[in-house]
Amino acid sequence: MKKSLSVLFLLVLASAMFCNSGSFSIITDAAYKPYSKPVAVNTDDDVNRVAPLSGFYSGVEARVTGKYNYVIPTPFGTNPLVKGNNVNLSCALEISPVTLASQFGVSFTPIAFLNFSASAKLGTGWEFIGIQGHGNYISSETGFKPYSSLKNFYYEYKLSGLFQFDLAAIVPGDWNHVVTMATYDFIYKGVNGIEKQNPSTWQAGDFFQGWNYYSSIILGYQMPIVLQTVGLQLEMEGLFSDKNVGNVFADYDPTFMRIGINPVFIFKFNEKHSLTTQFSFSSRRGFTSEKPENMNTSYDLTSNGREWFFNRLAFSYSIKL
């Protein structure tokens, strides 16, 4: 594990070397979550259901990311498909009220509609007004206990592939931008110094250590006005295998696939300022019984299907400097 952390440290150090020039941006993310009480169904069969809004407030999220990008042109010719080829090196510092993380990434665009990338992240967290930035699972009654900020670090490796297409590339016109974007990510999430079968929290979200997947498909329409893009996003994510989890959490269904259906609106005010707004309708595990009042987590409950709910209203404001 020390070797892995050393590699991450070297990546962060390399990012500082590469990022002495290029473009810089600041991205502010915020989200508001209403409360939807889970709907328990006492049956062994998998049951799909919808959880209506049952409370005004469930939580908020906030994060600020400073990011450098350094682009190295690598054109293969004058053909429109390859003349814009490039290698992009990036480094980022991400700060939230309960976490701090650094990230280094590299991406390659071999052809106009394809992009491949790899990145590494190293972070730490703490507890603030009851919100767990980075914690270790103790029990269903106790919930999570904060990790030591200088001992147990969250780390993440990501490999990604992206396909993108714009109809205007073959049918030119300001009003012909029907765009499609599809991504698939392989993500390893871990924490050093703990048993792999234990769930953890990162930025108030829980996860099991191991390889995860994330897929996103966006269909959108771009316009030459302030409301630059309207689109619909489909998200799918989950844990590839429960081999690190063991039988302790088998009834919880660790490999459950979360699905999100998200209307997206992008406002581009000028070349430097843009705002993305997203309404997220998502799915989560359904359970055979309600969570008792003395339980802080749902890991001891039995999963039996998929429950749909309104997850959040999210905003992302980007400033390019």
N, C-alpha and C positions, 0 to 999 in steps of 0.2 A: 504493500500500500504506500510506503514511503517513496518507492520509485515512481508510482503514479502521480503523487503529489509533487515530486521533483520535476516531472515532465510538464505538469500544469504550470508550475512556477516559471520554467524556462519559456513556455509559450507566452505567458503574460509579459515576461521580460523582453521577448522578441517583439511583442506587439508595441511596446514602448519605443523600440528602436525604429520600427517601420513607420510609426505614426507621428513622425516629426514634421510631416507635410501631408497635403491632401485636404479632403473636406471634413468638416466637423458638423455634427448635428446634435440637437438635444430633443429627446422624445419624452413627453410626459403622458403617462397612462393613468387613467382613473376609472373606477367602475362602482356602480351601486347595485346592491342585491336586495330584492324584497324577499319576504319569507314565504315559503310554500311548505306546509306541514306534510310530511310523508303519509302516504295512504297504504296502510298495512292490509294484506290479503292473506287470510289464514288458509293456505292450501299449498300442497307440494308442487302443483303445476306452475309453470312460468306464465305470469299474467302481465299484460301491458295495461297501464293505467295513466291517468293524468292527475297531477297534484295541483289544484287551483291555488291562487294567491290567498294566503291566510294571515298575512301580517305586512305592515308597511316596511319593516326594516329587518334584514338579516345580516348585512355587513357591507363594508366598503373596502376598496383596494386602491392603492396609490403607489406609483413607482416613477422614478426619473432616471433616464439612461443617457449618458453622454457617450457619443460614438464617433470615432475617426474611421475614415475610409481612404485607402491609398490604392489607386487604380493603375495597373500596368497594362498598357495596350499590347495585345498580341494578335494583330490582324493576320489572317492567312491569305488574304488577297483583296480584290476590289469588289467581289461579289457581295450583294447586300446581306447574304446569310452569314458571311464570315468576316466582313470588314470591321465590324464592331466588337470582335472578340477581345476579351480582357481577362486578367487575373485581378481579383479584388482582395486586398488584405484589410482586415478591420480589427479594431480593439475597442472595448467598451467597458465602462464602469457603471454599474447598476445599483441604485440606492432606493430603498423603500423604508418605511418607518420601522421595519423589523428585520431587514436583511441588508447585506452588502456583498456584492459579487463583481468579479472581473471576468472578462471573456475575450478570447482571441479566435478569429476565424479567417478562413481563406476560401474563396470561391473561384470557379473557372467557368467561363462561358465559351464553349467551343463552337457554338453555332447559335444563331439569333434566338431560337426558341427553346434552348436547353441551358440549364445551369446546374453545376454540381458544387457542393460545398461541404466543408468540415469545420467543426468548432469545438472548443473546450471551455468549460466554465468552472470557476472555483469560488465558493462563497461561504459566508458564515451568517449567523443570525442570533436573535435574542427574543425575549418576551417583552411586550409593551402593552399596557392596559388590558391584559388578559389575552392578547393576540400572540399566537405562537409563530415566530418567524422560522425557527429551526428546532424541532423537538423530536424526542425518542419516545415511542409507545411504551407505556408501563403496564396498564391494564384498562379494561373497559370502564371501571369505576374511577380510576385515577386520571385516565386520559394520557396526555403527553407531558413529558418533563423536558424543559429546555436543555439543549446540548451546551457544553462548554464552548464559548465563542472562539477560544484559541486552541481547542483540542480536536473537536469533531467538526470537520468541514464537509459541506455538500459539494460534490463534484459531478460533472456532466460531460459526456462526449456525444457529439451529434454528427451523423452523416446524412446528407440531404440531396435529393434530386428534384428539379423543378422543370416543368414543361409550361410554356406560355405561348399564346397565339393571339394575334390581333387581326381581325378581318380586314382592317384598313391597310394591312401590308400587301394584300392582293387586290383590294378594291379601295383605292385612295379616296379620302374625303374626310372632312372634319366631323361628320355625323355618321361615319361608318365604323366607329371603333367598338365593335363587339369583341370583348376580350374573354379569354379562358385561361385560367391558371390552375395547375394541379401540382401539388407537392407531396412528397413522401419522405418521412424522417425516421431514421433508426437512432434511438436515444438511449444511452446507458446512464441511469441515475444511481448514485451511491453516496454513502457516508462512511468515512474512514473510522476505524476503531470500534465498530459495533457488529453484532451478529446480523447476517444478511436477511434472515427470516423476519426480523422486526420491521414493522412499518415505521415511517418517519414523516415529519412534516417539513415542507419548504414553502415559504411565503403563504402560510396558513392553509396549504393544500397537502393532503396526505398521499403517500406513494410507497410502493414496495421496491426494494432495490433490484436492479436487473435491467435487461433490455426492454425498452418500450417502443411503440410505434405511434406515429402521428401522421395523419393524412388529411389534406385539405383540398377541396375542389371549389373554385370560384367562377361563376359566370356573371359577367358584368357588362355594362354599357357606359362608355365614356363620352362626355359632351364638352364642347368648347365654352362652358359657362362655369360659374363659381361652384355649383354642384357638379363636380367633374365626373363622378362615378356613382352609379347605383348598381348593386349586385346582390347575389345570394350565395352564401358560403355553406358548404357541407363539411363538417369535421368528424373525424373518427380517431379515437386514440385508446390505448390500453397497454397492458403488460403482455409480452409475448408468451411467457411461460411462468408457471407457478412452482418450478422446481426448487427455487431458493426459498419459497415460502413454507413448504412442508404441509402437514395435515392440520396444523393448529387453526389456520384460517380458511380451511377448505369450504365450509358452509357459507362463508362471506363472498365467495366467487372472486378471487383476486384478479383473474384475467377478464373481468367484465369490460366490454367495449363501450366507452362513452360516445354518444353521437350528439352533434350539435347542428342546428339549422339556424343560420344567422343572416338576416337582412343587413346589408352594409351600405353606408352612405359616406362618400369622401368629398369634402369641400376643399378646393384648392384656391386659396385667396390670392396667391402670387407664387413666384418660383421658390420662395423661401418658407412660406407658411402654409400648412395644410392641417385639416382636422378630419379624423376618421371616427364615425359613430356606428356602433354595432348593437343590435338587439339580439340577445342570445337565448334561443329556446333549446334546452338540452335534455339529456336523459341521465338518470342515475339508477343505482340498484334499488329494486323494490324488495321489501322484506315481508316475512310471514307474520310478524308481530311488531308492535310499536316499541320504541326504545324506552325502557324503564327510566324513571326520573333519577335513579342513582347511577345511571350509566352515562359517561361523557362521550363515548364513541359507539359505533355500530358493528364493531368487528366480531362480537359474539352472537350477532343475529344471523338468521338464515335467509339468503337471497333467493328470490323466486320470481324474477322477471325484470321488466324495465318500466321505469316511472318517468314520465315527461313533466317538465315544469319550466317556468320562465326563470332563467338563470340570472341574467344581469343586463344592465344597460352600461355599455363601456364607451369610453372616449380616449382617443390618442391624438395628442397635438404634437406636430413635428416642426422644428425650427432649424433650417439649414444656415450655418454661419459662414 
